[in-house]
């Protein structure tokens, strides 16, 4: 299944470059907040959404082969460095079909300041549909999804979105 999703995501990522980024506010889930998750980061830690309660969270679905994803990763790293002391937690969720070692190598080359994990099929379903990457989910301190952005976002716009959830 994942092997079929990756080419489709590439096509949609290229379309997002041509059309620009899109942003919209999401309705809340029936449970009143973002779906729970637990992921194993590439450095071996387990990260759970419930452990981040009370902190603003950004989930970024991306891939190493995605040009707009590669362009936005340094912006996200800058935001983590700038607002981490105010509680911001950014989690990079790779949809790559390859081995986690390739994703880890990519993240190390960029000196990312936030944890990176491989997105599970369950996360793609719970936070999706993820039809294009990058897809960035903004979760406020109360655990509510307040914004979903599809495609590349310049650093100034990203900073505005981050300030909304601080």
N, C-alpha and C positions, 0 to 999 in steps of 0.2 A: 504494500500500500504506500509506504513512504517513498519508494522509488518512483511511483507515479506522481506523487505530490511535488517532488523537487523540480522536475522540468516545468510543471505548471506554474510553480512559484517564480521560477526564473523569467518566464514569459510575462507574468503579471508584474514583476519587479521592473522589467524594462518598460512596460506600459506606464508604471507610476513615474518613471523618469520623464517620459514624454508628456504626461498629463500634469505633473506637479504633485505635491502631497495633498492629502485630504485629511481633514480632522472633523470629528464629530463627537458629541457627548453621548455616552451610552446610558440606556435605562438600567436601573439596578436589577440584579438577579432577585428571584423570589426570596432568597435567604437574606437579602439586604446588603450584600457585599460581594467582593471579588471571590471567585471560587478558590477553595483551599488548594494548596499544592505543597509538595515536598520534592526537591530535586537534589541530586548529588552534583556538587560543583566539580569542576575539573581539577581542583586541588584536593578533592576527597571529602569535603565537608558536606553535611546535609543542611539544606536551607529550607525552612518552612515558612509559609506566609503567616501562620499564627504567631510565630516568634517575632515577626516584624510589626505586630499590632501597635498602633500609636505612632508609626513612622510613615512618612510618605514613601511610596514605592513606585519604581518604573520598571516594567517588564518590556524588554526589547527582543522581539523575535527577528532573527537575522541569519545570514549564512556567509561563509567565507568567500564564496564565488559571486556574491551580490554586490554590484558596484555602488548603489546608493547606501547599502548597509556599511560597506567599507568606508564610505565618506562620512557617515554619521557616527561611527564608533568613537573617533576622537572627541566629538562634541559631547557625547554621553560621558566619556571619561573626564572631560573638563567639568561637567556639571557635578559629577560625583566628588571631584576634588574640591570644588567651590562650595557645595552645599552638604557634604557628608557630615560636617560638624553640626549641622542643623537637623540631622536625622535622616536625610535622604539616603535611600538604598536603591541602587540600580542593579538589575540582574539581567545579564545577557543570556538569551535562550537560543542556542544555535539549532537550526533545522537541517544542518548538514547531514548528508547520508553517509559520509565517510567516517573514519575512526576519530574518536575524541582527541587523540594525540595531534592530529592535524589542526583541529580547532584550538587546542591548547597552544600549539606553536604560533598560530596566527595571533592569538590574544597576547602572548608574550612579546611578539614583535611590536605590537602596538602599545605595549606597557599599559594595558587597561587597568584602571583603578577600581574596578567593580568585579564581582564574581561572575563567572561564566559557567553555564551548564548546558547539557544537551536537552532540548525540549522533547518531552514525551508525547506520544500520540494523544494521551489523555489531556495534556495541557493544550495541545492544538485544538482539541474539541472543546474543552472548557472555556478557553479564551477566544475561540474562533466564532465563525470560521476564519482561519488565517488563510486568506486567498492571495495575499501579496506581501512581500517583505521589502524593507523592514516594516513591521507593524509594532507600534509602541503603545503600551497600555499604561495609563497614569492612574494610580490608586492613592486616594487621600489618607490622612491620618486615621480616619474612621473605618478604613478598609473598603471604601466604596470606589468603584471604577468611575472616574469623572471624565476621562477623555481617552479616545482611541485614535491614533494617528497612523495612517497608511502612507508609506513612502518616505522619501527624504525630507528632513526638516532642517532648515538652517539654524545656526547656533543662537541667533537672537530670538527666533520664534520658540525654539526649544527652551530657552531660559524663561520666557514668559509662561510657558506651560508648567515648568518646574515651580515657579513662584506661586502658581495657582494652588498647588498641593502642599506647599510648605505651611 
